[in-house]
Amino acid sequence: MNKEWGILKAGRYLEEDDIDFEISFYEDVIRESPDHVNALFLLGDAYTKKGLYAKGLEMDLRLANLLPTDPTIRYNLACDYSLLKRSDSCIEALEKAIKFGYRAFKHMDRDPDLEYIRRDARYGELLLRYRKSRARR
């Protein structure tokens, strides 16, 4: 990554130091308030941007324990697992995300975090299975 330009966020580029600051800030919030949903979400996102995928997964697992049927959290778990090349866990998380209401399929097909899992035949089968069940309704 080009340190001068950093990572694009909300239409602007963040310096690497900005991400480190975010991580430090949200880690402090979590120390004070371990179940702070927004801080867990934002810290997981910052870890992922920094390439700390296992730490991002840890935050998303904590969120899944707090909000077990939230489709976005399940989708984020799938992204974590894909980035970590854990196919079985990724497919399971995607199935739960869909079961709980995740419907941004165009986004799924373009999300760079899911690049690894899209090569797995089960990804296409999962979407096909969902589309067939939806067509029967």
N, C-alpha and C positions, 0 to 999 in steps of 0.2 A: 504494500500500500504506500502511496506517496504521502509521506508525513506532512508535507507542505499543505496538501489539500484535504487530507483526512477522509472521513466518511460523510456521504450525503445524508442529511437528516432535515426533514421539513423544509426542503428547498434551499438549504445552505450546507456548506461543508463544515464538518467539525474537525478540529485539530485532535490529534491523538490524546493530547493533554485534557481536552474536554471530556472524552470518554472515560479517561482515568478519574477525572473529577466526579463524573456521574456515578461511576462504580463506587468510589469512596463515599460519596454522599448517601447513596441508597444502602450501602452496607451499614452505615451508621444508623439510618432509619430502622433497618431490620433488627439491629442489635437492641434498639430501644422498644421496637414494636414488631416482634417476630411474625405476626400474622397480618401485617399491613399489605393488603392485596395490591394496591397500586405500586408500592415500592418494590414488592416482589416481581411484579410484571416488568417494571422499568429496569430493574437490576438484571433480570434474565435477558432482556433485550440488549442491554449494554454489554453483558458478558458475551453474547452471541456476536455482536458487532466487533468485539475485540478478538474474536476467534476462540474464546474460552467456552467451547460447546458443552463440556461436561458440567461446568458451573451453571450455564444457562439451563441445562436439563434439571439440575438440582432445584433451581428456583421454580421451574414449571411443575416439577413433581410436588413441591410444597403447595403451589397454587391448586393443583389437581386434588390434593387432600382437602383443601379449604372449600373448593367449588367443584365437586366431583362430576357434575353434569354440564359444565360450561363448555360449549362446543369450540370456542376460540382457544381455550386453554388446551383442550385435547388436540386441536390442530397444531398449536405451538409445540406440544410434546412430539407430534409426528415430525415436525421440522427438526427438532433437536435430534431425534433418533436417526433421521435421514443424514444429517450432518455428521453424526457419529458412526454412520454406516451400520446401523442396527436394524436390519430389514424387518424381522419379525415384530419387534416392538413398534416400529413405524407403522406397519400395516394395521396392527391392533389399535394404535392411537387414531389412525385415520378412520377406521371403522367406527370407533366410539364418537369421534367428532361428527361424522355423518349421522349416526344414530341420534345424537343429541341436538342436531339441527344445523350443522355446518353445511352451507350450500354454495360457497364461492368457488365453484368448480373451475371456472376460467382462471381464477387466481391460482388455484392448485396446479393447473397445467403450465403455468408460467413461473411460479415461485422458484427462485434459484435454490432455496433451501431444500426443496424436494427433488432436485435434479437426480440424486443418487437413486431414490426409490422409484422414479418413473421408469427406470430401466428394468425393474422387476415386473414380471408378468402379472403378479398379484395386484399391482396398482391398477392396471387396465381392467382386470377382472372385477375389482372392487367397484370401480366406477360403472362398469357395464351392469353389474348386479344391481346397483342402486338405480340406474336409469330404467332397467326392466321393471323393478318393483314400483317405480314411480309411474310408469306407463300403464300399469295394471289398475291404478287407482281411478 
